[in-house]
Amino acid sequence: MRKLRAIYTSSQARDILNTADPPAPNPMLKDSYPKLVREVAKLSTVNYSQLMFFRGQHKDYQNRQGKTSLYPSIYRDDYLPREEVRARFETLDAASNELVSRLSLSMNHNVEDLRRYKHIRWAILQHYNVCPTPFLDITQSLHVACSFAVIGNTNEYGFVYVLGMPYSARRIEMNAEELIVNVRLLSICPPEALRPHFQEGFVGATLDVMSEYEDKSELDFNRRLIMKFLIPTDRKFWTKDFGPIPKSLLYPDDIDTVFKDIEQIREYSLTMTRTGDIGEFVKAWSFLEAALRDKKTTKPQYVGSAGSVIQSLVRSNEIDKNVAAQIDNLRTFRNKIVQRKEEISQNELNSELVRLNNVMKLMEIG
């Protein structure tokens, strides 16, 4: 997505350390909801070319540069091999198919749209937290964002983010100039799905980006960040007759009939390869492979394949044949992950992770 150049009033510019990049490292503290509303009103006025959206969190997650990071769930993790990203998208596709199968039976509206548009399927899966998706949950309600920042938060403060998004007149807005997709959940979800209606929910993503990308930072919604606020989590933040939205309304699961189907889809997705485990295996294998190459007593100009390195170490008695056979099996499994020609079960992945960790311990590789 394109990077937004935010505009600030002179007083706001003095209160933040960097107006040329996502506001960092210090957020602006507002100790009451009315004060926060007035500050957001100023931002809305000077950033009139953007529509204000909000997101509330208990913590401010930052990247290695100390900047706020707002990645969609499918792209999170500092170390994210392409194999892991592809595996996450495979889980997403499987959950999408299951969503169509289950909701088509219980929905009275939008069934054809659910089958036709992947963005609708992904938006629902994201909003109900079924599996990682390329979407980020946002809302047009400052009240909702503040409620998410404080409810269940045991910290002294919560965080509220103000994001600038292109104006939209459609339920699924695909902005080719800003490279952003913005989905209005209230318009695409069936009326049986109550959670997005209580949360005034939207989800945003980078346009036309899936598992292949050149620079992961282009997928970070900190590129649309205008301001981040720090708000107290105690009752004093709210006015006398106004408070946070109760959790029972933000998550009306008891009366949300879609939620019951969603829970079954979540259970189904958990039977697949867990996101993160493939990345863990690939990362650990890379450490093992590097250690094997370093272990060779002779360092030829040409560095051969992992298989040839293993054979060379056996010939020089630096590893025994039993360990070599285990490493070779791990190498075969690693290739299976990369090529993705057949399904990998969670049990198989768990077994190979145990084998890999045991070999690394045996070879004293940290």
C-alpha positions in Angstrom: 0.0 0.0 0.0 1.1 3.6 -0.5 2.6 5.5 2.4 0.4 8.3 3.7 1.9 11.7 4.4 0.0 12.8 7.5 -0.7 16.4 8.4 -0.8 17.8 11.9 -1.7 21.0 13.7 1.3 23.0 15.1 0.4 21.9 18.6 0.2 18.2 17.6 3.5 18.4 15.7 5.2 19.6 18.9 3.8 16.7 20.9 5.2 13.9 18.7 8.8 13.3 17.9 8.6 12.5 14.2 6.0 13.7 11.7 7.8 12.4 8.6 7.3 8.8 9.6 4.7 6.8 11.6 4.5 8.7 14.9 7.2 7.2 17.0 8.3 6.4 19.5 6.1 8.4 21.9 2.2 8.4 21.6 0.1 11.4 22.6 -1.4 10.9 26.0 -5.1 11.9 26.4 -6.5 11.4 29.9 -10.2 11.7 29.0 -12.5 10.6 26.2 -13.7 14.2 25.4 -10.1 15.4 25.1 -9.4 12.5 22.7 -12.4 13.3 20.6 -11.3 16.9 20.3 -7.8 15.8 19.2 -9.2 13.4 16.6 -11.5 16.2 15.3 -8.3 18.3 14.6 -6.8 15.4 12.7 -9.9 14.9 10.7 -10.0 18.6 9.7 -6.3 18.9 8.5 -6.3 15.4 6.9 -9.6 16.1 5.0 -8.5 14.0 2.0 -8.5 10.9 4.2 -11.3 9.0 6.0 -10.4 8.4 9.7 -10.4 4.8 10.9 -9.4 3.6 14.3 -7.9 0.5 16.1 -7.6 -0.2 19.8 -4.9 -2.5 21.3 -3.6 -3.3 24.8 0.0 -3.0 23.6 2.0 -1.1 21.0 3.9 -3.7 18.9 7.0 -2.3 17.4 9.4 -3.4 14.7 13.2 -3.5 15.0 13.4 0.2 14.2 11.2 1.1 17.2 8.3 2.1 14.9 4.7 1.0 15.5 3.9 -2.1 13.5 0.4 -3.0 12.3 0.7 -6.0 10.2 -2.3 -8.2 9.2 -2.1 -11.5 11.0 -0.9 -13.6 8.0 2.3 -11.5 7.7 3.2 -11.3 11.3 6.6 -12.6 12.7 10.0 -11.1 12.2 11.3 -14.2 10.6 8.8 -15.3 8.0 9.9 -17.8 5.3 8.0 -17.9 2.1 7.1 -21.5 2.8 5.4 -20.4 6.0 3.4 -17.7 4.2 2.3 -20.2 1.5 1.2 -22.6 4.3 -0.8 -19.8 5.9 -2.6 -19.1 2.7 -3.3 -22.7 2.2 -5.0 -22.8 5.6 -6.9 -19.7 4.7 -8.1 -21.2 1.4 -9.3 -24.4 3.2 -11.1 -22.4 5.9 -12.7 -20.3 3.1 -14.1 -23.4 1.4 -15.4 -24.6 4.7 -17.0 -21.2 5.4 -18.9 -21.4 2.1 -20.1 -25.0 2.9 -21.3 -24.2 6.4 -22.7 -20.7 6.1 -24.5 -21.5 2.8 -26.8 -23.7 4.8 -27.5 -21.2 7.6 -27.6 -17.9 5.8 -30.6 -16.4 4.1 -28.7 -13.5 2.5 -25.5 -12.9 0.4 -24.9 -16.6 -0.3 -23.9 -16.0 -3.9 -21.6 -13.1 -2.9 -20.0 -15.4 -0.3 -19.2 -18.0 -3.0 -18.1 -15.4 -5.6 -15.8 -13.0 -3.6 -12.8 -14.1 -1.7 -12.6 -10.8 0.1 -15.9 -11.4 1.7 -14.9 -14.8 2.9 -11.5 -13.6 4.2 -13.1 -10.6 5.9 -15.5 -12.8 7.8 -12.7 -15.2 8.8 -10.6 -12.3 10.0 -13.3 -10.6 12.0 -14.1 -13.8 13.8 -10.5 -14.7 14.3 -10.6 -18.1 12.6 -7.2 -18.1 11.0 -4.5 -15.6 9.9 -5.6 -13.5 6.9 -4.2 -10.5 4.9 -6.8 -8.2 6.5 -6.5 -5.9 9.5 -9.5 -5.2 11.7 -10.4 -1.5 11.9 -13.5 0.5 12.8 -15.0 3.9 12.1 -16.0 4.2 15.7 -13.6 5.9 18.1 -15.8 4.6 20.9 -15.3 1.0 19.8 -11.5 1.4 19.4 -11.2 2.9 22.9 -13.3 0.0 24.3 -11.0 -2.5 22.7 -8.0 -0.7 24.1 -9.2 -0.8 27.7 -11.5 -3.9 28.2 -9.5 -6.7 29.8 -6.3 -4.6 29.8 -4.4 -5.1 33.0 -1.8 -2.4 32.0 -2.1 1.2 33.1 -2.7 2.4 29.5 -4.0 1.2 26.2 -3.3 2.4 22.7 -5.6 3.9 20.1 -4.4 4.3 16.5 -5.8 6.7 13.9 -5.4 5.5 10.3 -6.1 7.5 7.1 -7.9 5.5 4.4 -9.3 6.6 1.0 -12.9 7.7 0.9 -15.2 4.8 -0.1 -18.7 4.6 -1.6 -18.7 0.8 -2.0 -19.0 -2.1 0.4 -15.7 -3.5 -1.1 -13.5 -0.6 -2.1 -10.4 -1.4 -4.2 -8.4 1.7 -4.5 -5.8 1.1 -7.3 -4.1 4.5 -6.6 -3.5 3.9 -2.9 -3.2 0.0 -3.4 -5.7 -0.6 -0.6 -8.7 -2.9 -0.2 -11.3 -1.7 2.4 -14.3 -3.9 3.2 -17.3 -2.6 5.1 -18.4 -5.6 7.2 -21.8 -4.3 7.9 -22.6 -4.4 4.2 -21.1 -7.8 3.3 -22.0 -9.9 6.4 -25.4 -11.5 6.8 -27.7 -10.0 9.5 -27.2 -13.3 11.4 -23.6 -12.2 12.0 -24.0 -9.7 14.8 -20.4 -9.1 15.9 -19.4 -6.7 13.0 -22.6 -4.7 13.5 -21.9 -4.1 17.2 -18.2 -3.3 16.4 -19.0 -1.1 13.3 -16.3 -3.2 11.7 -14.2 -2.8 8.6 -11.1 -4.7 7.5 -8.3 -3.4 5.3 -5.6 -5.0 3.2 -3.0 -4.3 0.6 -4.5 -4.6 -2.9 -3.5 -7.7 -5.0 -0.8 -9.0 -2.6 -0.9 -12.6 -1.6 1.9 -14.9 -0.6 4.4 -13.3 -3.0 5.7 -9.8 -2.3 9.0 -7.9 -2.7 9.1 -5.9 0.5 7.0 -7.1 3.5 7.1 -3.6 5.0 4.8 -2.4 2.2 2.1 -4.6 3.8 2.3 -2.8 7.2 -0.6 -0.5 8.1 1.8 1.8 9.9 2.1 3.3 6.4 -1.4 4.7 6.9 -0.8 5.7 10.5 -1.7 9.3 11.3 -1.5 9.3 15.1 -1.3 7.0 18.1 -2.8 7.9 21.4 -2.2 6.6 24.9 -5.3 6.4 27.0 -5.8 5.3 30.7 -7.5 2.0 31.3 -9.3 3.1 34.5 -12.8 4.5 34.8 -11.6 8.1 35.1 -11.0 8.2 31.3 -14.7 8.1 30.6 -17.3 10.7 31.5 -19.8 10.3 34.3 -22.6 8.9 32.1 -20.5 7.4 29.4 -18.2 4.3 29.4 -16.7 1.6 27.3 -18.9 -0.8 25.3 -19.4 -4.0 27.4 -17.5 -7.0 26.2 -20.8 -8.9 25.9 -21.9 -6.5 23.2 -18.5 -6.3 21.4 -18.6 -10.1 21.3 -22.4 -11.0 21.3 -21.6 -14.7 20.8 -24.7 -15.9 22.7 -27.0 -14.4 20.1 -24.8 -14.4 17.1 -25.9 -17.5 15.1 -23.0 -17.2 12.7 -20.6 -17.5 15.6 -21.6 -21.2 16.2 -20.7 -22.1 12.6 -17.5 -20.1 12.8 -16.4 -22.0 15.9 -16.8 -25.3 13.9 -14.7 -23.8 11.1 -12.0 -22.7 13.6 -11.9 -26.3 15.0 -11.5 -27.6 11.5 -8.7 -25.2 10.7 -6.8 -26.3 13.8 -6.6 -29.9 12.4 -4.5 -28.5 9.6 -0.8 -27.6 9.9 -0.5 -24.9 12.5 0.7 -21.6 11.2 4.1 -20.9 12.6 5.3 -24.6 12.8 6.4 -24.7 9.2 8.4 -21.5 9.7 9.9 -22.9 12.9 11.0 -26.0 11.0 12.5 -24.1 8.1 14.3 -21.7 10.4 15.8 -24.6 12.5 16.8 -26.5 9.3 18.7 -23.5 8.1 20.7 -23.4 11.3 21.4 -27.1 11.0 22.4 -26.8 7.4 24.8 -23.9 8.1 26.3 -25.8 11.0 26.9 -28.8 8.8 28.7 -26.7 6.2 30.8 -25.1 9.0 31.7 -28.5 10.4 33.5 -29.6 7.3 37.3 -29.6 8.0 38.0 -28.9 4.3 36.5 -25.9 2.8 36.3 -26.2 -1.0 35.6 -23.2 -3.3 32.4 -24.8 -4.4 29.9 -25.5 -1.7 27.8 -28.5 -2.6 24.3 -29.4 -1.8 23.2 -30.4 1.7 23.2 -34.0 0.6 26.8 -33.9 -0.6 27.9 -32.1 2.6 26.3 -34.9 4.7 28.1 -37.6 2.6 31.4 -35.8 3.0 31.0 -35.6 6.8 30.3 -39.3 7.0 33.4 -40.1 4.9 35.5 -38.0 7.2 33.9 -39.6 10.3 32.7 -36.3 11.6 29.1 -37.7 11.9 28.0 -41.3 12.1 25.8 -43.0 9.6 22.8 -43.1 11.9 22.8 -39.3 12.4 23.5 -38.8 8.7 20.4 -40.9 7.9 18.2 -38.8 10.2 19.6 -35.6 8.7 19.0 -36.9 5.2 15.3 -37.7 6.1 15.0 -34.2 7.5 16.4 -32.8 4.2 13.8 -34.8 2.3 11.0 -33.4 4.5 12.3 -29.9 4.1 12.1 -30.3 0.3 8.6 -31.6 0.6 7.7 -28.4 2.5 9.2 -26.2 -0.1 7.7 -28.0 -3.1 4.3 -28.3 -1.5 3.3 -31.1 -3.9 1.4 -33.0 -1.2 -0.5 -32.3 2.0 1.6 -32.2 5.2 -0.3 -33.3 8.3 0.2 -31.7 11.7 1.3 -35.0 13.2 4.0 -35.5 10.5 5.3 -31.9 11.1 5.3 -32.4 14.9 7.3 -35.7 14.4 9.9 -34.0 12.1 10.2 -31.0 14.5 11.1 -33.4 17.3 13.6 -35.3 15.2 15.2 -32.0 14.1 15.5 -30.7 17.6 17.0 -34.0 18.8 19.6 -34.0 16.0 20.5 -30.4 16.8 20.9 -31.3 20.5 23.0 -34.3 19.6 25.3 -32.1 17.5 25.3 -29.4 20.1 23.8 -26.8 17.7 22.1 -23.9 19.6 
